[in-house]
Amino acid sequence: MKTIFIILFSVLSIQYTIGQTKENSFNTTPSSGPLLEVDQIPEFPGGISKLGEFLQNNLRYPKAARKANITGKVFASFVVDAKGRIKDISIAKGLGYGCDEEVIRVIRLMPKWKPGIKDNKAVPVRFSLPISFSLSD
């Protein structure tokens, strides 16, 4: 019988999208949209370790993915708004077999985050989160 492990290594490799600008260039990010450059990135309540616990406690391996021996990473993207709410969830790269839907379901369960900060103001920030699915005997 297979023991299922959801590898939370990906939590340690959390990425947030960083825009690249050149000196003397204008910020092309619309003022009403999520920022790409901030002074402080958004944070899950309690930090990365608590995010790992949250994912471990809530993420379930989809039956279809388990049956088809699907493993790999789902790359999710979402906006943490100025009030810490999760919005605009999307899958940048998925696995199928129910894994993408499971990641979206779990992200929707997340509590409010500590928002990103730019110039001492809370601002919306686009955040990327890779989540790994792995089967082990």
C-alpha positions in Angstrom: 0.0 0.0 0.0 1.3 3.4 -0.9 2.0 6.0 1.8 1.3 9.5 0.5 3.6 12.4 1.2 3.1 15.9 0.1 6.5 17.4 -0.1 6.6 20.8 1.6 10.1 21.5 0.3 8.4 23.7 -2.2 7.2 25.9 0.7 10.8 26.7 1.4 11.3 27.7 -2.2 8.4 30.1 -2.1 8.8 32.7 -4.8 7.2 36.0 -5.3 7.2 37.7 -8.6 9.8 40.3 -8.8 9.7 42.9 -11.6 13.0 44.1 -13.1 13.4 47.8 -13.8 16.3 49.7 -15.1 17.6 53.0 -13.6 15.7 56.0 -14.9 12.9 53.9 -16.2 9.3 54.3 -15.2 7.3 51.8 -13.2 5.0 50.2 -15.8 2.8 48.5 -13.1 -0.6 50.1 -13.1 -1.2 52.0 -9.8 -4.4 50.0 -9.2 -2.9 46.6 -9.9 -0.6 44.3 -7.8 2.9 45.6 -7.4 6.0 43.6 -8.5 8.5 45.4 -6.3 7.9 46.0 -2.6 9.9 46.7 0.5 8.3 43.7 2.4 6.7 40.7 0.7 3.4 39.4 2.0 3.6 36.8 4.8 1.4 33.9 5.8 0.3 34.3 9.5 3.2 32.8 11.5 5.6 32.7 8.6 6.8 29.9 6.3 6.7 27.1 8.9 3.0 27.8 9.6 2.3 27.9 5.9 3.9 24.5 5.6 1.8 23.2 8.5 -1.3 24.7 6.9 -0.6 23.0 3.6 0.3 19.7 5.2 -3.0 19.7 7.2 -5.3 20.8 4.4 -3.9 19.6 1.1 -5.2 16.2 0.0 -3.7 14.1 -2.8 -6.4 13.7 -5.5 -7.6 10.2 -6.1 -7.2 10.5 -9.9 -3.6 11.7 -9.5 -2.8 8.9 -7.0 -4.3 6.3 -9.3 -2.3 7.6 -12.3 0.9 8.0 -10.2 1.1 11.7 -11.0 3.9 13.6 -9.2 5.4 17.0 -9.6 4.8 20.7 -8.8 1.8 22.9 -9.3 2.8 26.6 -9.6 0.0 28.7 -8.2 -0.2 32.5 -8.5 -2.4 34.9 -6.5 -2.6 38.4 -5.3 -2.4 39.3 -1.6 -4.4 42.6 -1.5 -3.7 45.5 0.8 -6.0 44.0 3.5 -4.2 40.6 3.3 -7.0 38.8 1.4 -6.2 36.3 -1.3 -7.5 37.2 -4.7 -7.1 36.3 -8.4 -5.9 32.7 -7.9 -4.5 31.1 -11.0 -2.4 28.1 -12.0 0.7 29.1 -13.9 1.8 25.5 -14.5 -0.3 22.6 -13.4 -0.3 18.8 -13.2 -3.9 18.0 -14.0 -5.7 14.9 -12.5 -7.3 17.2 -9.8 -4.0 18.5 -8.4 -4.6 22.0 -9.8 -8.1 22.2 -8.4 -6.9 20.9 -5.0 -4.3 23.7 -4.8 -6.9 26.3 -5.7 -9.2 24.9 -3.0 -6.5 25.0 -0.3 -5.4 28.5 -1.2 -9.1 29.6 -0.9 -9.0 28.2 2.7 -6.1 30.3 3.7 -6.6 33.0 6.4 -5.7 36.6 5.7 -2.0 37.2 5.2 0.2 40.1 6.4 0.1 42.3 3.3 3.1 43.5 1.3 4.5 46.9 2.2 5.8 49.6 -0.2 6.8 53.1 1.2 5.2 52.2 4.6 1.8 51.4 3.0 0.1 48.1 2.6 -0.2 47.3 -1.1 -1.5 44.4 -3.3 1.3 42.0 -4.4 1.3 39.1 -6.8 2.7 36.0 -5.1 3.8 32.7 -6.6 3.6 29.5 -4.6 5.0 26.1 -5.9 3.4 23.1 -4.3 4.8 19.6 -4.7 2.9 16.4 -5.0 4.8 13.1 -4.4 3.9 9.5 -3.9 6.2 7.2 -1.9 5.9 3.5 -1.2 
